[in-house]
Structures are given as C-alpha cells and as structure tokens.
Amino acid sequence: MTTNQAQPRFSSILQTWGLPIALLLIGAAMSFAHPAFLTTTNLINVARQVSINGILAVGVTLVLLTGGVDLSLGSVVALAGVVAASLAQAGAYPVFIVVAAGVAAGACCGAINGVVVTRGRVPSFIATLGMMTAARGLALVVSNGRPVSNLSPDFTRLGGDLGRLPIPVIVFAVVALLAWVVLKHFRLGRHIHAVGGNPEAARAAGIRVGAIGMIVYTACGALAGVAGLVLAARTTTGQPNAGVGYELDAIAAVVIGGTSLSGGVGRISGTILGVLLIGVINNGLDLLAVSSYYQAIVKGVIIIGAVWLDRNRQHS
Amino acid sequence: MKNLTLKCLIGVLAITLLGGCHRDDLGTDGKKKIVIGVSLLNLSSEFIVMLDESMQAKAKELGVRLIVNDAQRSADRQIQQVEGFIAQGVDAIILNPCEVDASSPAVDKALAAGIPIINVNSETQSKPTAFVGSHDEESARIAMEHIATLLKGQGNVVMMQGFMGQAAQLKRDQGAREILAKNPGLKLIANQTAEWDRAKAMSLMENWIQSQGSQISAVFAQNDEMGMGAMLALERAKLKDKVIVVSIDAIADALQAVKEKRLDATVFQDARGQGATAVEIAVKIARKEPYEKETFIPFKLVTPETAAAQ
C-alpha cells in the first residue's frame, strides 16, 4: 500500500476505527429513534440474535483468510441440527453425546470440503457448493424430510439463558476468543495468513499449505455444527430446511468486517464488529417497524457500501 | 486412465439404476395399470411430504401406479416434469403448483396433449381438468376470527407474514385483513415478515416485545413455524400468559403445543384429505367415470378443547 500525500492521517484513522465509529453512530441514531433500543434487555436480544451468525462468521473468517470460501455452511447447520435433534429425544442420550455428534457431523462435512479443495484441487467455491447440496440432501434423509421435535429439556436448555446471559452468546464469545488467540498468538495463525497472502511463498517457506487448508475447512465445518446445535436448542427443533442462506449472511458480516475475499488480510475483531453491525441494523429496523421490503434494500446497500469503502482505502 | 475408470463407474451405476426400476405396468387383473404422473411443489416441506404419503396410500389402495417428481419450488422444473409425463403417455397428471402464473404452462401443455390434469392444494392461472384444495384466505379468516372471539373484539394484534409475494402469504394476508376490517376494535399495530421461519420469528417477536412492550394482545402468524417461534419468545420473556398466539397449518409440533395449552390455536389444513381426493378424482377421470370439477376440503380450527379429541 502506497501512502497518499493528500490525506494520510484521515485515511489511516478511518481504516482502524471506521467500523467501530459506524457501529457507534448507528447505535446512537437508533437510541434516539426508539427508546427501547438502548435498554439492557434489547442489547441482550441483539447479542442473542447475532450469536449464530457470529459463530459461523468466525469460521468463514478462517476460510477467507486462506483465500477460500465456504458456501456449505447453511446446509451443514441444518444437518448438524437434525443429527443432534434425532439423538436429543427425551431420555435417549446424555447431552454431551448429542453435542459431540452435532459438532462431529459439521467437522466431517468440513473435512470432506478440506480434502476436496486441498487434495482434489477443486476450487473451494465449487467444492463447497457441492457440499451445500449434498449436506442438505443428507439432512433431509436423516430427518425423513420432517422437523425433528420433542427434544429433551436438557438439550434445549443450551438455547436458553445462564442468569441473564444467553448461552448462545457465551458460545459465540468463547469461539471468537479462541479464534482470536489462535490467529494472533499461535504459529498456526501466522501460517493461515501466509497461505492466503501468497501460497507459493508460504510453500517455499516450508509451510504445509495442504494441512493448513484441512485444519481451516474442518474448523469451519465444526463451527457450523456448533451453530446448528445452538439453532436447534433455541428453536427446540431440528429442521432439515433450516439455515438456508446463512452462509451468505456470514460472508457478508466477515467482508463488512474488513476481511479480504482474496485472502491474507483480516481480523476476528473486524468480523465481530461486522456481525454486530448487521445485528444492530436488523434489530433497529424491526423496532422502528420498517417494512421488510425496505429492510432488504438497506442491508444490501450497507454490504456493498462497506466493501466499497474498504476497497478504496486499500487502493489509496 | 483416471478418466476411463470414472466413465466405467458411471456406466455401471447407470445400468444398475436402470435395472433397478422394474416395470409393473400390468395390474392384478392383467389389464394395463393406470399411471398417474405427480409433480409436487417441494418434498422438503412437511406438508407436502404428508400430501405425498396420502397419495401413495390411496394409489396402493386403488391399484394405480404413481410417478412422483419433486419440482423443488421451481416452476420451470415443474413444466419440464409435466413435459416428461406427456412424453411417457401417462393417463393423468396431478399438479401441486409451485406458482400461480409460472406453473400455468404445465396445465396448458397437458390439456393440449389431451391428458387430464388435476391441481391439488393451490391454483394456477390456467384452468385444469379438476381442482382439489382449500381456500387459503379461509384459513386466515378462521384464525383471525378466533383471535377476535378470544379478545372479545378489543385489542392490539401483530401479524407475522410469510415469504412476501408468495400466493399463501398474499391470501392469508387478505383473509386476515378482511376480519380485521370487520372488527374495528382490533388494531394491527405491527406487521412484518419472518419468512415462514421459526428462528426468524423468535428474533422478530423479541424485537416486538421491546418496541411494543405490553401493548400486544395477540399474535397472528401465517404459519405454525412462525407461531411456534413467537410462542417460544413470549415464553422466554414470561409474557405468554398475557398474549394470544394463533397460527395456521397444524403441523405436529403445533398440535402438541396446542394440547399443552402453550399455543392458543392452529388451523388444520387437511393434507391427507387433499392428497387422497386428488388421486381418487384422477382415477375417476382416467376411467371415464363422472367426477367433481372442484373439491374444497374444509379447514378446521384446533383449540386445546378440540385438540384433545384428535
């Protein structure tokens, strides 16, 4: 990136603080527009409502950092949800087995994505598009095309609250913290960045590019499994049709958070801000009773606008 | 080499699959069995799965063969499937239309080929040989009337819409608004889509609890998934005993919730009745017997009192 003589200070400030400032401005505007926005209950609601997208977005960040993409997440969410729900029938299996099965279902899908992308050298867009279709089909097979309900209270409790804190939010926080630590303080994190920045250079430097790919896709799938568990527990049912389009919501949040679609550049903190920004806008527009037609337009404009700004400051 | 192995594999697979479809065109009496082509809206929806099961059961009972295709919500695919049925020379076609306008060419093509076509569950712009289904507006009228009764005509109502622009959403919206217009004491204070989805409905309800607070006296959700979502959100906010929730479809979860007095009511659309009747009429037409041009299967309100009986 070359320095721009005309506006060096301002652009670097915008680069670091643009997203938090945007979030604060929108938050402030919503607080004035509706008295219910800035209340503890509502802010907890926002956190609860973003947690599933947040968990997925953390996984997507890892994949995008390596220069790949994962389109299978929504279907994997549904698959993990119905697998968990089938095991979570009242009196069937203890909760830890249900949770392990859900996460494992997601991790398996992710690992298959990883093999196809790294070994088969199939572009990630195509590999995960295939998985998107196959995992949806598998979810329909597992559930016979019907929602799986009557889940044990032990399991659905995972979608509830611990004191005032929603458990989905705690899960999101733990997942985000783990990813942040790994990316920032572990060699694996540096390798993930390196692979996405320049795979040839990374390979020359002795990084096992294939292994990194496997780890990243498997982790992303496992996180989709976690999101599927949270969704099933929250809605008290495992649905084969759940999660359609979730991958795109997650990618949108990650990209708004400043992660580059071409790999190598991005941060978990940005992703969290991106997730929160979308959540605050959804919540605020619902509070203000804005028509769903206009909500869709607003969201689209914000996604394009955020990336536009981001690209321009990277070029300047 | 790799390529060749792959081709061989595909070849073997194709042969096995073809060989697997044995032909049973002859009935027990030795006469040619009646064959009915069925194109369904979407087999990953619980309601359509029930429709399919009831058709299969009725076909078995009547000794006819069904070829069931899943259009997966695509009107274009549906037209192709009907073209396929015409090419196979089926005796009748049952169409469960994806869309009012876009699925119409399927009806036109079948009629032009001289094959009777029966629409089940929803309508198309073109008039088929026969129709079996329910008036979607009616279900919303029943639901909203029940809300009016429970509230004694006075209160604030919020409405959760389905996927905007779909026939079911438009008709249920219309039916609900007819009843609202007749009850000036009922006020629609918020109205938003949750896209038929339980998780989205939970978020929407949480947000409404924030913005409307204790003003909401009843929720009308255009399907049970959203009704369940609204109910769960209200329960978690400890408000369910103050707010009435009524929705439509009578899916298994909702029936259970009504029995447990968590959901106030749902409206039963008789998938089994629709599927069985459609097959019966298709067979009558194929056998050149007299048949009903339009059959309306009535909706039923399911309340905790009536649910116990089911």
Boltz contact constraints between the chains, C-beta under 6 A:
constraints:
  - contact:
      token1: [A, 36]
      token2: [B, 210]
      max_distance: 6.0
  - contact:
      token1: [A, 36]
      token2: [B, 211]
      max_distance: 6.0
  - contact:
      token1: [A, 42]
      token2: [B, 210]
      max_distance: 6.0
  - contact:
      token1: [A, 45]
      token2: [B, 206]
      max_distance: 6.0
  - contact:
      token1: [A, 49]
      token2: [B, 203]
      max_distance: 6.0
  - contact:
      token1: [A, 140]
      token2: [B, 44]
      max_distance: 6.0
  - contact:
      token1: [A, 145]
      token2: [B, 44]
      max_distance: 6.0
  - contact:
      token1: [A, 145]
      token2: [B, 49]
      max_distance: 6.0
  - contact:
      token1: [A, 146]
      token2: [B, 46]
      max_distance: 6.0
  - contact:
      token1: [A, 149]
      token2: [B, 253]
      max_distance: 6.0
  - contact:
      token1: [A, 235]
      token2: [B, 198]
      max_distance: 6.0
  - contact:
      token1: [A, 235]
      token2: [B, 199]
      max_distance: 6.0
  - contact:
      token1: [A, 241]
      token2: [B, 44]
      max_distance: 6.0
  - contact:
      token1: [A, 283]
      token2: [B, 207]
      max_distance: 6.0
  - contact:
      token1: [A, 286]
      token2: [B, 207]
      max_distance: 6.0
  - contact:
      token1: [A, 287]
      token2: [B, 207]
      max_distance: 6.0
  - contact:
      token1: [A, 287]
      token2: [B, 211]
      max_distance: 6.0
  - contact:
      token1: [A, 289]
      token2: [B, 190]
      max_distance: 6.0
  - contact:
      token1: [A, 292]
      token2: [B, 192]
      max_distance: 6.0
  - contact:
      token1: [A, 292]
      token2: [B, 193]
      max_distance: 6.0
